[in-house]
């Protein structure tokens, strides 16, 4: 048995679900990069689309049942905390999804098995595949078990300073600390305008403007947190 086959076996053991349709599981684990060029391969993009909708329904069920006195706007905030790509990527890491993925050699060389976007998409695809293979009860059981840590995080207090919050989150997910860079400074000295970019490894950078460098850095940090569903 090769390393990937062992990883797939470990993945099924970890999630407590054995696939009947092995082709469906293989498709859930196949990244689109495998089919680039002349090869035609069934990848996980359609399953990701389905899994995203299944996840949304299950997350909506959870927050509605768990917070009976919370208003709709607050429910939506909690929902985002469960369905964003960052949450899905964390779940993917906990269940050992990365080693089981089927990636093109180039994507593997550039660290594809650790990229949040690839892991998050594959996690949704896996949930969609479980739904097709075993029905909603199987998908609900997977969600209840593997998103448990995300449920607990919903009630954690938020840090008011977005730069501190971004740094705290980066440390939690074992990333390098955020790096800020002034992309542009314009305007007169008495009324400058700054555009700042913030980077966290394996994530797309975020940019924002401000009347000072500090203000722009805070805005960029907030933009990245909002995009990742952490604010």
NUKE-736525 format. One line per 4 residues: number of its first residue (from 1); their letters; for each residue x, y, z of N, C-alpha, C. Coordinates in steps of 0.05 Angstrom, whole numbers, plus 32768, in hexadecimal, padded with zeros to 4 digits. Example, Ala and Ser with C-alpha at 12.3 -4.5 7.8 and 13.67 -1.06 7.14 Angstrom:
1) AS) 8108,7F8E,809C,80F6,7FA6,809C,8108,7FBE,809C | 8101,7FD3,808E,8111,7FEB,808F,8102,8001,809D
//
This chain:
1) XXXX) 8011,7FE8,8000,8000,8000,8000,8012,8019,8000 | 800C,802C,7FED,801C,8044,7FEC,8013,8058,8001 | 8023,806E,8003,801E,8082,8019,8003,808F,8016 | 7FFA,8095,7FFE,7FE0,80A2,7FFA,7FC9,808F,8002
5) XXXX) 7FCB,8076,7FFA,7FB7,8062,8001,7FB5,805F,801F | 7FCB,8060,802D,7FCB,805F,804A,7FBE,8078,8055 | 7FC3,808F,8049,7FB7,80A8,8052,7F99,80A7,804F | 7F8F,809C,8039,7F73,809A,8034,7F66,8088,8049
9) XXXX) 7F73,8071,804F,7F69,805F,8063,7F67,806D,807E | 7F7C,807C,8085,7F7D,808A,809E,7F67,80A0,809F | 7F62,80AD,8088,7F4D,80C1,8087,7F32,80B5,808D | 7F2C,809F,8080,7F12,8092,8085,7F0F,808A,80A2
13) XXXX) 7F25,807F,80AD,7F24,8077,80CA,7F20,8090,80DC | 7F2C,80A6,80D5,7F2A,80BE,80E5,7F0E,80C9,80E5 | 7F01,80C9,80CE,7EE6,80D5,80CC,7ED0,80C1,80D3 | 7ED8,80A8,80D7,7EC5,8093,80DF,7EB1,808D,80C9
17) XXXX) 7EBA,808F,80B0,7EA8,8089,8099,7EB7,807A,8084 | 7EAC,8063,807B,7EB8,8053,8066,7EA7,8056,804D | 7EB3,805F,8037,7EA5,8064,801F,7E9D,804A,8011 | 7E85,8049,8007,7E7C,8033,7FF6,7E85,8037,7FDA
21) XXXX) 7E82,8050,7FD0,7E8A,8058,7FB5,7EA7,8063,7FB7 | 7EBA,8052,7FB0,7ED6,805A,7FB2,7EDD,8070,7F9E | 7ED0,806F,7F86,7ED5,8083,7F72,7ECC,809F,7F7C | 7EB7,809F,7F8B,7EAD,80B9,7F96,7EC1,80C4,7FA9
25) XXXX) 7ECD,80B4,7FBA,7EE1,80BD,7FCD,7EFA,80C7,7FBD | 7F02,80B8,7FA9,7F19,80C1,7F99,7F15,80DC,7F8C | 7EFD,80E0,7F82,7EF6,80F9,7F75,7EF7,8110,7F8A | 7EED,810B,7FA2,7EED,8120,7FB7,7F09,8128,7FBE
29) XXXX) 7F1D,8116,7FBB,7F38,811B,7FC2,7F4A,8125,7FAB | 7F3E,8128,7F93,7F4D,812F,7F7B,7F4B,814D,7F75 | 7F61,815B,7F77,7F62,8177,7F71,7F61,817D,7F53 | 7F57,8194,7F4B,7F54,819A,7F2F,7F6F,819B,7F20
33) XXXX) 7F85,81A0,7F2F,7F9F,81A1,7F22,7FA6,8187,7F14 | 7F9B,8170,7F1E,7FA1,8156,7F12,7F98,8154,7EF5 | 7F82,8162,7EEF,7F77,8160,7ED4,7F7F,8176,7EC1 | 7F92,8187,7EC9,7F9C,819C,7EB7,7FAB,8190,7EA0
37) XXXX) 7FA9,819E,7E89,7FB7,8194,7E71,7FA5,8181,7E61 | 7FB1,816D,7E55,7FA3,815B,7E43,7F93,8146,7E53 | 7F9A,8141,7E6C,7F8C,812C,7E7B,7F71,8135,7E84 | 7F5E,8123,7E83,7F43,8129,7E8C,7F3D,8118,7EA5
41) XXXX) 7F3B,8126,7EBC,7F38,8118,7ED5,7F20,8124,7EE4 | 7F10,8114,7EF1,7EFA,811E,7F00,7F05,8128,7F1B | 7F03,8142,7F1F,7F0E,814E,7F38,7EF7,8153,7F4B | 7EFE,8162,7F61,7EEB,8165,7F77,7EDB,817F,7F77
45) XXXX) 7EDD,818E,7F61,7ED0,81A8,7F61,7EB1,81A6,7F63 | 7EA5,8193,7F55,7E87,8191,7F58,7E7F,8187,7F73 | 7E8F,8175,7F7F,7E8A,816B,7F9A,7E8E,8182,7FAE | 7EA1,8193,7FA9,7EA5,81AA,7FBB,7E8C,81BC,7FBA
49) XXXX) 7E81,81C1,7FA3,7E69,81D1,7FA0,7E52,81C5,7FB0 | 7E4F,81AB,7FAE,7E3A,819D,7FBD,7E3F,819E,7FDB | 7E58,8198,7FE2,7E60,8197,7FFE,7E5D,81B2,800C | 7E62,81C7,7FFE,7E5E,81E2,8009,7E41,81E6,8011
53) XXXX) 7E2E,81DD,8001,7E12,81E0,8007,7E0A,81CE,801E | 7E14,81B5,801F,7E0F,81A3,8035,7E19,81AF,804F | 7E32,81BA,804E,7E3E,81C6,8066,7E2D,81DE,806F | 7E24,81EE,805C,7E14,8205,8064,7DFA,81FD,8073
57) XXXX) 7DED,81E8,8069,7DD5,81DF,8076,7DDB,81D4,8092 | 7DEF,81C3,8094,7DF6,81B8,80AE,7DFF,81CD,80C2 | 7E0E,81E1,80B8,7E16,81F6,80CA,7DFE,8207,80D3 | 7DEC,820C,80C0,7DD4,821B,80C7,7DC3,820C,80DC
61) XXXX) 7DC1,81F2,80D9,7DB3,81E2,80ED,7DC0,81E4,8108 | 7DDB,81E3,8108,7DE9,81E3,8122,7DE5,81FE,8130 | 7DE9,8214,8123,7DE8,822E,8130,7DCB,8234,8138 | 7DB8,822C,8128,7D9C,8231,812F,7D94,8221,8148
65) XXXX) 7D9D,8208,814A,7D97,81F7,8162,7DA6,8200,817A | 7DBF,8209,8176,7DD1,820F,818D,7DCD,822A,8199 | 7DC1,823D,8189,7DBD,8258,8192,7DA1,8261,818E | 7D8E,8256,819E,7D71,825B,8199,7D69,8278,819E
69) XXXX) 7D78,8287,81AD,7D70,82A3,81B3,7D80,82B7,81A4 | 7D91,82AE,8191,7DA2,82C1,8182,7D94,82CA,8169 | 7D97,82E4,8163,7D89,82EF,814C,7D97,82E6,8132 | 7D89,82EB,811B,7D92,82E1,8101,7DAE,82EB,80FA
73) XXXX) 7DB3,8305,80FE,7DCD,8310,80F7,7DE4,8302,8105 | 7DE0,82FD,811F,7DF5,82F0,812F,7DF7,82D2,8127 | 7DE1,82C6,8120,7DE2,82AB,8116,7DF3,82A9,80FD | 7DF0,82BC,80EC,7E00,82BC,80D3,7E1E,82BE,80D9
77) XXXX) 7E25,82CF,80ED,7E41,82D2,80F4,7E4C,82B7,80FE | 7E3D,82A9,810E,7E45,828F,8118,7E46,827A,8101 | 7E34,827C,80EF,7E33,826A,80D8,7E4D,826D,80C8 | 7E55,8286,80C3,7E6E,828B,80B4,7E86,827E,80C1
81) XXXX) 7E86,827E,80DC,7E9C,8272,80EB,7E9F,8254,80E6 | 7E8A,8247,80DB,7E8B,822A,80D7,7E8F,8223,80B9 | 7E88,8235,80A7,7E88,822D,808B,7E9F,823A,807B | 7EAE,824C,8087,7EC4,825A,8078,7EDA,8247,8072
85) XXXX) 7EEB,824E,805E,7F00,823D,8055,7F15,8237,806B | 7F19,824B,807C,7F2C,8246,8092,7F23,822F,80A4 | 7F09,822F,80AB,7EFE,821A,80BC,7F00,81FF,80AE | 7EF9,81FF,8094,7EFB,81E5,8085,7F18,81DB,8083
89) XXXX) 7F2B,81EE,807F,7F47,81E6,807E,7F50,81DA,8098 | 7F47,81E6,80AE,7F4F,81DB,80C9,7F44,81BF,80CD | 7F2B,81BB,80C5,7F1F,81A0,80C6,7F2F,818D,80B5 | 7F36,8196,809D,7F45,8185,808B,7F60,817C,8097
93) XXXX) 7F6D,818E,80A5,7F86,8187,80B2,7F82,8173,80C9 | 7F6C,8177,80D8,7F67,8165,80EF,7F61,8149,80E6 | 7F55,8146,80CF,7F4D,812B,80C6,7F63,811F,80B3 | 7F79,812D,80AE,7F8E,8123,809E,7F88,8122,8080
97) XXXX) 7F7A,8136,8077,7F71,8136,805B,7F88,813C,8047 | 7F9B,814C,804F,7FB1,8154,803D,7FC0,813C,8031 | 7FCA,8129,8041,7FD9,8113,8035,7FC8,8101,8023 | 7FAE,8102,8025,7F9C,80F1,8015,7F95,80FE,7FFA
101) XXXX) 7F9C,8118,7FF6,7F94,8126,7FDE,7FA4,811C,7FC6 | 7F97,811D,7FAF,7FA4,8117,7F96,7FA9,8132,7F88 | 7FC2,813A,7F86,7FCA,8154,7F7A,7FDD,8150,7F63 | 7FDE,8164,7F52,7FF2,8163,7F3D,800E,8167,7F4A
105) XXXX) 8023,815C,7F3E,803E,815E,7F4A,8046,817B,7F50 | 803F,818D,7F3E,8046,81A9,7F42,8039,81B5,7F5A | 801F,81AE,7F5E,8010,81B8,7F75,801B,81AC,7F8F | 8023,8193,7F8E,8030,8186,7FA5,804A,8194,7FAD
109) XXXX) 805A,819A,7F99,8074,81A7,7F9E,8071,81C2,7FAB | 805B,81D1,7FA4,8057,81EC,7FAF,8047,81EB,7FC9 | 8045,81D4,7FD6,8038,81D2,7FF0,801A,81D1,7FEF | 800F,81C6,7FD9,7FF2,81C5,7FD6,7FE3,81B7,7FEC
113) XXXX) 7FF0,81A3,7FF9,7FE3,8193,800E,7FDF,81A3,8028 | 7FEB,81BB,8029,7FE9,81CC,8040,7FDA,81E6,803A | 7FD2,81EA,8022,7FC4,8203,801B,7FA8,8203,8025 | 7FA0,8219,8032,7F84,821B,803D,7F6F,8218,8027
117) XXXX) 7F74,8224,8010,7F5F,8223,7FFB,7F5B,8206,7FF1 | 7F71,81F8,7FEC,7F6E,81DC,7FE3,7F62,81CA,7FF9 | 7F6C,81CD,8011,7F61,81BD,8027,7F44,81C3,802D | 7F3D,81DD,802D,7F21,81E4,8032,7F0E,81DA,801D
121) XXXX) 7F17,81DD,8004,7F06,81D3,7FEE,7F03,81B4,7FEF | 7F18,81A6,7FF5,7F17,8189,7FF7,7F06,8180,800E | 7F07,818F,8024,7EF7,8188,803B,7ED9,818A,8034 | 7ED1,819F,8026,7EB6,81A1,801D,7EAF,818B,8009
125) XXXX) 7EC1,8184,7FF7,7EBD,816F,7FE4,7EB9,8154,7FF2 | 7EC8,814F,8007,7EC6,8137,8016,7EAA,8135,8024 | 7EA1,814B,802F,7E87,814C,803C,7E71,8147,8027 | 7E74,8152,800F,7E61,814D,7FFA,7E61,8130,7FF1
129) XXXX) 7E79,8124,7FF1,7E7B,8108,7FE9,7E6E,80F6,7FFE | 7E72,80FC,8018,7E66,80EC,802D,7E47,80EE,802B | 7E3E,8106,8025,7E21,810A,8021,7E16,80F8,800A | 7E24,80F8,7FF4,7E1B,80E8,7FDD,7E1D,80CA,7FE3
133) XXXX) 7E32,80C2,7FF1,7E37,80A5,7FF6,7E26,809B,800D | 7E22,80AB,8022,7E14,80A0,803A,7DFC,80AF,8042 | 7DF5,80C5,8034,7DDD,80D5,803B,7DE3,80EB,8050 | 7DCE,80FA,8056,7DD1,8111,8067,7DD8,8109,8084
137) XXXX) 7DCF,80F2,808D,7DD6,80E9,80A8,7DF4,80E5,80AB | 7E00,80D9,8097,7E1D,80D5,8097,7E2C,80F0,8096 | 7E22,8102,8085,7E2F,811C,8084,7E2C,812B,809E | 7E14,8129,80AA,7E0F,8137,80C4,7E22,812C,80DA
141) XXXX) 7E26,8112,80DA,7E37,8106,80EE,7E54,810F,80EB | 7E5D,8111,80D2,7E78,811B,80CC,7E7B,8138,80D5 | 7E67,8148,80CF,7E68,8164,80D7,7E68,8167,80F5 | 7E57,8159,8103,7E55,815B,8120,7E6F,8154,812E
145) XXXX) 7E7D,8140,8123,7E96,8136,812F,7EAE,8147,8128 | 7EB1,814D,810F,7ECA,815A,8106,7EC9,8179,8108 | 7EB2,8185,810B,7EB0,81A2,810E,7EAD,81A9,812C | 7EB0,8196,813E,7EAB,819B,815A,7EBD,81B2,8165
149) XXXX) 7ED7,81B2,815C,7EE9,81C7,8165,7EE0,81E2,815B | 7ED5,81E3,8143,7ECB,81FC,8138,7EB2,8205,8147 | 7EA1,81F2,8150,7E8A,81FA,8161,7E93,8208,817A | 7EA8,81FD,8187,7EB2,8209,81A0,7EBD,8225,819B
153) XXXX) 7EC9,8229,8184,7ED6,8243,817F,7EC1,8259,817A | 7EA8,8252,8174,7E94,8266,816F,7E8F,8278,8187 | 7E93,826E,819E,7E8D,827D,81B7,7EA6,828A,81C3 | 7EBD,8288,81B6,7ED5,8294,81C0,7ED3,82B3,81BC
157) XXXX) 7EDD,82C2,81D0,7EDC,82DF,81CD,7EED,82E9,81B6 | 7EE3,82FD,81A8,7EF2,8309,8192,7F05,831F,819B | 7F1C,8321,818F,7F2F,8336,8195,7F27,834F,8185 | 7F25,8366,8193,7F1B,837E,8185,7F2F,8389,8171
161) XXXX) 7F48,8385,8175,7F5D,838F,8163,7F61,837B,814D | 7F5B,8381,8134,7F5D,836D,811E,7F7A,8363,811A | 7F8E,8374,811F,7FAA,836B,811C,7FB0,8356,8131 | 7FA8,835A,814A,7FAC,8347,815F,7F9D,832D,8159
165) XXXX) 7F84,8330,814F,7F74,8319,8149,7F80,8308,8133 | 7F8A,8316,811E,7F97,8307,8108,7FB0,82F9,8112 | 7FC0,8306,8123,7FD8,82F9,812D,7FD1,82E1,813E | 7FBC,82E4,814F,7FB4,82CE,8160,7FAA,82B6,814F
169) XXXX) 7F9B,82BC,813A,7F91,82A7,8129,7FA8,8299,811A | 7FBB,82A9,8110,7FD2,829D,8102,7FE1,828A,8114 | 7FE4,8291,812D,7FF2,827F,8140,7FE2,8266,8146 | 7FC7,8269,8148,7FB6,8252,814D,7FB8,823D,8137
173) XXXX) 7FBA,8247,811E,7FBA,8234,8107,7FD7,822E,80FE | 7FEA,8236,8110,8006,822F,810B,8011,823B,80F1 | 800B,8255,80ED,8016,8263,80D6,802A,8278,80E0 | 803A,8282,80CD,804D,8297,80D4,803C,82B0,80DB
177) XXXX) 8048,82C2,80EA,803A,82DB,80F2,8035,82EC,80D9 | 801F,82FB,80D9,8018,830C,80C2,802E,8320,80BB | 8032,8324,80A1,8046,8337,8097,8037,834E,8089 | 803D,8367,8091,8030,837E,8086,8043,838D,8073
181) XXXX) 8039,8397,805D,804A,83A6,804A,803B,83BD,803F | 8047,83D5,803F,803B,83EC,8033,803D,83EA,8014 | 8026,83E8,8007,8026,83E5,7FEA,8027,8400,7FDD | 801B,8414,7FE9,801A,842F,7FDD,8016,8444,7FF3
185) XXXX) 8024,845A,7FF0,8020,8472,8001,801B,8489,7FEF | 8004,8497,7FF3,7FFD,84AD,7FE1,7FF3,84C4,7FF1 | 7FEE,84DB,7FE4,7FE4,84F2,7FF1,7FF9,8503,7FFE | 7FF2,851C,8006,8006,852E,8013,800E,8524,802E
189) XXXX) 8023,852F,8039,802D,8527,8053,8019,852C,8069 | 8009,8541,8066,7FF5,8547,807C,7FDC,8536,807A | 7FD8,8528,8064,7FC1,8517,8060,7FC8,84FE,804F | 7FDA,84ED,8059,7FE3,84D6,8049,7FCD,84C0,8048
193) XXXX) 7FD0,84AF,8034,7FBF,8497,8031,7FD1,847F,802D | 7FCB,846A,803B,7FDC,8452,8039,7FCB,843A,802F | 7FD8,842A,801F,7FCD,8410,8017,7FE0,83FB,8021 | 7FD6,83E8,8032,7FE6,83D4,803F,7FDD,83B8,8037
197) XXXX) 7FF0,83A7,8033,7FEA,838A,802D,7FF3,837A,8045 | 7FE2,8366,804D,7FEA,8354,8062,7FEB,8337,8056 | 8000,8329,805E,8003,830D,8055,8005,82FA,806D | 7FF8,82E4,806A,7FFB,82CD,807C,8000,82B5,806A
201) XXXX) 8015,82A5,8070,801D,8290,805E,8006,827D,8057 | 8006,8275,803D,7FF2,8263,8031,7FD7,8270,802E | 7FD4,828A,8032,7FBB,8298,802D,7FC0,82AF,8019 | 7FAA,82B5,800A,7FAC,82CC,7FF9,7FAF,82E5,800A
205) XXXX) 7FC0,82F9,8002,7FC3,8311,8011,7FA9,8322,8010 | 7FA7,8335,8022,7F91,8348,8023,7F9C,8364,8024 | 7F8E,8377,8017,7F97,8392,8017,7F81,83A5,8020 | 7F89,83BC,802C,7F75,83CF,8035,7F83,83EB,8036
209) XXXX) 7F72,83FF,8037,7F7C,841B,8038,7F77,8427,8054 | 7F87,843C,805A,7F83,844A,8073,7F91,8465,8073 | 7F8A,8477,8085,7F96,8491,8087,7FB1,8491,8095 | 7FB7,847A,80A1,7FD2,8476,80AD,7FDA,8459,80A7
213) XXXX) 7FF3,8453,80AA,7FFC,8437,80A6,7FEE,8424,80B9 | 7FEC,842D,80D2,7FDF,841C,80E7,7FC2,8416,80E0 | 7FB4,842B,80D7,7F98,8428,80D0,7F95,8415,80B8 | 7FA7,8418,80A4,7FA5,8406,808D,7FAC,83E9,8094
217) XXXX) 7FBF,83E5,80A6,7FC6,83CA,80AF,7FAF,83BD,80BD | 7FA1,83CC,80CF,7F8A,83C1,80DC,7F74,83BA,80C8 | 7F70,83CB,80B5,7F5B,83C6,80A1,7F62,83AE,8090 | 7F7B,83AA,8089,7F84,8393,807A,7F81,8379,808A
221) XXXX) 7F88,837B,80A3,7F85,8363,80B5,7F67,835C,80B7 | 7F56,8370,80BA,7F39,836A,80BC,7F2F,835E,80A2 | 7F38,8369,808B,7F2F,835E,8071,7F37,8341,806E | 7F4F,833A,8077,7F57,831E,8074,7F47,830C,8087
225) XXXX) 7F42,8315,80A0,7F32,8306,80B3,7F16,8302,80A9 | 7F0A,8317,809E,7EEF,8315,8093,7EED,8301,807C | 7F02,8302,806B,7F02,82F0,8054,7F04,82D3,805C | 7F12,82CE,8072,7F16,82B3,807C,7F00,82AB,8090
229) XXX) 7EED,82BD,8095,7ED7,82B7,80A7,7EDF,82B7,80C4 | 7EF3,82C7,80CB,7EFC,82C7,80E7,7EF6,82E2,80F5 | 7EE6,82F3,80E9,7EDE,830C,80F5,7EC0,8311,80F0
//
